[in-house]
């Protein structure tokens, strides 16, 4: 049986997220999600933890990560 759940709203997401949940929510590939898992959080990676070989993300951490990305985008660069 195929799982047709689509995770497109905060309320549709479970409290513990997989790469598939994040992929559907952000509209990016699972491969890209796993790449973001490999990047250190200080450099923009998604905070995650392992259960065996599986990666998981707390919904609250994911929400904070998105807020941080928005904040960075709206903050003027100091490069000038």
C-alpha positions in Angstrom: 0.0 0.0 0.0 1.4 3.4 -1.0 1.6 6.2 1.6 -0.1 9.3 0.0 0.4 11.6 3.0 1.6 15.0 2.0 3.3 17.1 4.6 2.7 20.7 3.4 1.6 22.5 6.6 3.0 22.7 10.1 -0.1 20.8 11.5 0.5 17.9 9.1 4.0 17.4 10.3 4.6 14.9 13.1 6.7 15.9 16.2 9.7 13.9 14.9 10.6 14.4 11.3 12.3 12.3 8.7 14.1 13.4 5.5 11.0 12.5 3.6 8.8 14.8 5.8 11.2 17.7 5.3 11.6 17.0 1.6 7.8 17.2 1.0 7.4 20.2 3.3 10.2 22.2 1.6 9.6 20.9 -1.9 13.2 19.7 -2.3 14.7 16.3 -2.9 15.5 13.9 -0.1 19.1 13.9 -1.3 19.3 17.6 -0.7 17.8 17.1 2.8 20.5 14.6 3.6 23.1 17.0 2.3 21.8 19.6 4.7 22.0 17.1 7.5 25.7 16.7 6.8 26.4 20.5 7.0 27.2 21.8 10.5 24.3 23.7 12.0 26.6 26.8 12.4 26.9 26.8 8.6 23.3 26.4 7.7 22.7 22.6 8.2 19.5 21.2 9.6 19.9 20.1 13.2 19.4 16.3 13.5 20.1 13.3 15.5 20.6 9.6 14.7 18.6 6.6 15.8 20.7 3.7 14.5 21.3 4.5 10.8 18.2 6.8 10.6 18.3 10.6 10.9 15.6 12.5 12.7 14.7 16.1 13.4 12.6 17.6 16.2 9.8 19.7 14.7 10.7 22.6 17.0 14.3 22.5 15.8 13.2 22.5 12.2 10.8 25.4 12.8 13.7 27.3 14.4 16.0 26.4 11.5 13.5 27.9 9.0 13.1 31.0 11.1 16.9 31.4 11.2 17.1 31.1 7.4 14.4 33.8 7.0 16.3 36.0 9.5 19.6 35.6 7.6 17.9 36.5 4.3 16.2 39.6 5.6 19.3 40.9 7.4 21.4 43.3 5.2 24.9 42.0 4.4 27.9 43.7 6.1 30.1 43.0 3.0 29.8 46.6 1.6 
